[in-house]
Amino acid sequence: MRISSYPHEFVHIVTIEIDAATEEYCIIGLSDLSGTILRMLGVNLSEGINTIPLLNLETLSCGSYNLDVKDTYGRFLYTTELIKQ
């Protein structure tokens, strides 16, 4: 499984692209640096490239945030730090 997200520095939206080998379920979370979860989204992935937008992020304060993708067992598949402008 290949996972990427863009843009690194965002204002309104972050897009996550997940290239899944099989149909799977994952959990996408956006949290502040203290670990408080601000957004959480469960996604049923199809085989192939899945594009998932995180919308309406303009209400977040400027600063750094963690974006995580986990499997159904809670294992981290992807993690990155993003910056809200």
C-alpha positions in Angstrom: 0.0 0.0 0.0 1.3 3.4 -1.0 0.0 6.5 0.8 0.7 10.2 0.2 -0.9 13.5 1.2 -0.8 17.0 -0.2 -0.3 19.9 0.2 2.2 19.9 3.1 1.2 23.5 3.9 -2.6 23.8 3.7 -5.4 26.3 4.2 -8.8 24.7 3.3 -8.2 21.1 2.2 -5.7 18.2 2.4 -5.9 15.3 0.0 -4.8 11.8 0.8 -4.1 9.3 -1.9 -4.0 5.6 -1.1 -3.0 3.0 -3.6 -4.5 -0.2 -2.2 -3.7 -3.7 -3.5 -7.0 -5.0 -2.2 -10.3 -3.7 -0.8 -9.6 -2.6 2.8 -10.8 -0.3 5.6 -8.7 2.4 7.1 -9.0 5.2 9.6 -7.7 8.7 8.8 -7.1 11.0 11.8 -6.0 14.6 12.0 -4.7 15.7 15.4 -2.9 18.6 17.0 0.6 18.1 18.4 -0.8 17.4 21.9 -2.6 14.4 20.4 -6.1 15.8 20.5 -8.0 14.3 17.6 -9.7 17.0 15.5 -11.0 15.0 12.6 -11.5 11.2 12.2 -12.8 9.5 9.1 -13.3 5.8 8.3 -12.8 4.9 4.7 -13.6 1.8 2.7 -10.8 1.6 0.1 -11.2 0.1 -3.3 -8.4 -1.8 -5.1 -6.3 0.8 -6.9 -5.9 4.5 -6.2 -8.3 6.1 -3.7 -8.4 9.9 -3.4 -9.8 11.1 0.0 -10.2 14.9 0.7 -10.3 16.3 4.2 -12.5 19.4 3.7 -13.3 22.5 5.7 -10.0 22.8 7.4 -10.1 26.6 7.4 -11.5 26.7 10.9 -8.3 25.2 12.3 -5.8 27.5 13.9 -2.5 28.1 12.1 0.2 25.7 13.2 1.4 22.1 12.9 -0.9 19.0 12.8 -0.4 15.2 12.5 -2.1 13.2 9.8 -2.3 9.5 10.5 -3.7 6.5 8.5 -4.3 3.3 10.5 -5.6 -0.1 9.7 -8.5 -1.8 11.5 -6.0 -3.1 14.2 -4.8 0.4 15.0 -1.4 -0.1 13.3 0.0 3.0 11.7 0.2 2.8 7.9 1.2 6.4 7.4 2.0 9.5 9.5 3.1 12.9 8.5 3.2 16.4 9.9 1.2 19.1 8.1 1.2 22.9 8.5 -1.9 25.0 8.6 -1.3 28.5 7.1 
